[in-house]
Amino acid sequence: MQSIRDVADRFNITYDTLRFYEKQGLLKNIQRNANGQREYSDHDVDELDKIVHLRQLGATIEEIKHLHTLLDSANKAADAYDEAIALLKRLKADTDDKIAQLQEQQVYLDHKVARFEHERAILTSVKKSVSTH
């Protein structure tokens, strides 16, 4: 069992976020110790890992709830998997777009750094030639 502090630190989230996920029904049946403090099982941590990844990928709370409902039901159907796959593919496409945008920004920054380094080198060489005369 892990404390709320350990879990929050592990996932770099706040206690309030953990409580919010619990209140929203994303984390269920969180056990409490004799002092009433939350204790997270390995299963809880695994569930939280999924939630954190999905949130970072842009999934809404409602989408995560829906995904849990689809795949946690005892009567899983092909339709449920189709919906889950569609959601994950959309998140992947969104992530691919973000990566492409970041790569464009990286190229821009590389060009700016190269230009500024070149201009600085020229400035330095001009100052050296002026000081030697």
N, C-alpha and C positions, 0 to 999 in steps of 0.2 A: 504494500500500500504506500502511496505517495501523498505528501501533504499538498495543500493548495499552493504553497510557496514553491515547492519543488516543481510542480506541474507548470505553474505560471512561468518560472524561470526557464524551464526546458523549452517551452514554446514561445518565449518572449511575448507573453500576453499578460494582461492585468487580471487581478482577482475579479474585478467587475466583469470582465469579458467571460471568465469561467462561469460566474454566477448567471450572467445573461444567457449563455448557451444552455445552462441547466433550466432556467426559467422558460426558455423557448422550447424545451423538450428535446433538444439535440443531445444532451447528456442526461441519461436517465438513471434513476436509482443510485445516486452518489451516496456512498456510505458515510456515516459520521462516527467519530470515535466517542469515547465516554465524555469528552469535554464539548461535544457538539461540533467539532471541527471536521470539515470535509476530508475524506480520504479517498484517493483515486486508485482503483485497481488497474491491473495491466490492460484489461478490456476497456476500461474508461479512457486510458491513455491512448490506446489504439483508435478508439472512436474520435477522440480529440484530434489526433494526428490527421485523420481524414477531414474533419471539419476545418482545421487550420489550413490544410492544403487547398481545399475547395474554396475557402474564403479568399485566400491569396490569389487564386486563379480567377476570382471575380464572381463566384457563385453567390447568390443571395441566400439569406436565411431560409426563405420559402423554398428555394430550389433544393437546398440541402435537406430540408424536412421532407420534401416530396421524394427525393432520392432515397432517403431512409425508409419512407413508407413503401416505396416500390420494391425495394430489395430486402426489407426486413419481414415482409409478410410471409406467413406460412404457405400461402398459395401463390408463390412466385409463378409468373406467366411470361411467355416470350414477349408479350407487349410491354411488360415492366422492364425487361432488359433492353428492349428497343428504345424506350423512353430514356433510360439511364445512359445508354450508349450515345443517343442523340445529344443529351446534355453535355456529356464528357467531350464529344467531338466539337461542340460549339465552344466549350472552354479551351480546347486545344487550338482551335482556329483563332480565337481571341488572343491566346498566348503567342501564337506564331506571328500575328500582326504586331503585337507589342515588341517581340524580339526584332522584327524587321525595322520597326521605328527606332529602337535603340541602336541597331546597327547603323542606320542612317545618321543618327546623332553622333555615333562614335567616329564615323568617317568625317563628319563636319568638324569635330573636335581635333582629329588628327591633322586636318588641313590647317586649322587655325594655329595649332601649336607649331607646325612646320613653318608657317608664314611668319609667326612672331619670332621664332628662333632665327630664321633667315634675316629678318629685319634687325633683330638685336645684334647679330653677327656683323651686319653692315655698319650699324651704329658704332659698335666697338672698334671695328677696323678704321672707321673714319676718325674717331677720337684719337686712336693711336697715331695715325698719320699726321694729324694736326699737332699733336703734342711733340712729335719728333722734329717739327720744322721750326 
